């Protein structure tokens, strides 16, 4: 699964961070520990034959399932999962004997049903028959409906499923845990004019003569329940053949051409992974199915053979798709296709190893993206992903990558930045330690050994160490079993005979318990790569808190060269001064790593603010586009720091215009055919940020283009459409806001409509923000867009959005998918600096969230408290820097 992309979700800069973690796991886990389960282990399913008849208009469905299972010991009952399922008839049979009735009793809280046979059955193979009915939801959980208007303006409804983590139980009574792998036959009765899609190709379709058709899909390989998929609607399907595999993209009727980019990407990626894993893709086909609207929780899901992706990260629409969104289409596809092997063919045994699925797919996504698109310099994006993880990992509310999961709610909360981005960063570090070839050989062996099975994290480490990466296991354990961020201090550098000797020590980087972390830091085995700028790198392992390394050459010292390490680096002031002078000579990835480290060390009071600002000043005029983007973001952060200080905001805006205006002039305000993707991204970032700060030229150009829409409705079409409208939305008056709303109402596609309604929430004007909130509670935006509008308001007005969501809590919760309920309100609050917010969130959590679901609230609270404490210090130091300008 790909979690919601925070950058794409908001037009404003104070983006919502999805933070959701659960309590740190207790010490170490034994490899021999049994796989956890919420179900008794006395029965194992081997095959499901499911028949489902959806009634899309009534949002209900009828189901029948025949489950073949093995009873492992004599028993009168078995227990499986079911949620919101009405049991109509249950019976059980042994072999060819006649079925005898059984009784189902439901435990709604545990999401289970216990089947009582009325007598003790002996050990052996049985068949369970269940007739049942269930609900079709309107947020993306279980089986759900998404409504949209087709290009003629007609109202349409399509049906999809989303089962990860634990929602297959809303579709079929089942052993809904990843270790219960079985084969599946799915048969569905659908309207005769609609297409039906599932994991396997259609085996047979016959018209029932009553306006309905019966569609039977091929039998799946052995797989976990959470990977089952079904979709139906008025679809088009485009395909490409890759060896024996038919690769497809399934879109709403008429959208075929917009799916071509994703189809081409999928075709390349399947070939790449076939080779990388040295195991051919095992199903006959691989579709990627587009759904309109969105979820607050995820953007795409790796159902085996039938990936589901929301349109806004799958369709390439020349009217609206930006260069960055197109990169996102490729990356999301690369992520979900990586899961077809890593996750689907080999699956974590239980959700505490979710990171293995997600960290790995995130890492593989970057690797495959970089392979096919070297000009995107995707390795630079890894630095930002690592930064996001370290940001959360520096608070006491973090958790280890491998975490204890015991309830359904905890499973949903485990899909977080630590699982994805720290997981990716740790794998990046381990691959660098092992070397690319040994790492890949280990993976190939792992894939072959565990195909169609389940694993624990240590199975992967064992395979890679066996392939030749001696010492990998202990590093891997340190970074996955304990939380937190190592801090490597460069204590001294001695130049002797053309060589430099570094003394390193290891502490712990913390935002909220700096003294405690310094007094008694956790210990890691940290692989460190260092170099003298311009010379060859050398490596060492810092172990037990200290290490030494000798580097060829003398001069500016760079630690974590290449940025594959998951740790921060603290230099002495002299070393920082030398690095600042050498800054233009650093590789862009090291420039970015140094800028990020330096700023975070400032926020944590490990070094003066001046040190980070001097680095920003040291950026060369012709820096890499991503480095310039990072500096642009720093100005946006500083601007936001002076929320109620118009004079200093004006000064910062003037500085930003002076510094970045010429860069924008050079790039031009229009997209050129010859633009590189990085130039296109930088242009968009400059327009957004300068527009955010009210730059006169940018705001005037946004108005001019917006006015031009009156005579030419296509005046804004193209990759910068959302960027320009974002500037308009932020600076909108009532007339402009009304016109944006009208553009949303009359949008000719769901894709354009989605972007317009998010923009309505992005206004700086508080009256307009209130209007957006009120509009979000009406049916106008559509079931899945309203929560995004509220989120968009929170970007600029977090306190307003939270007050609104609390005042309308019951209504707002119906706009958010079940998996995200406990995260939504703390997510809105995340940009707040108001001390009163802490009490509001505490009261909310105590009244409405179970204790095990309060982690997102606790994390937001600690971030707000730290912000309130640190901002006065940061502001006072920035004041001096501004004064000197
Ligand atoms: Zn994933």
Boltz pocket constraint, residues with backbone or C-beta under 6 A from the ligand:
constraints:
  - pocket:
      binder: B
      contacts: [[A, 1], [A, 2], [A, 300], [A, 302], [A, 335], [A, 339], [A, 357], [A, 358], [A, 361]]
      max_distance: 6.0
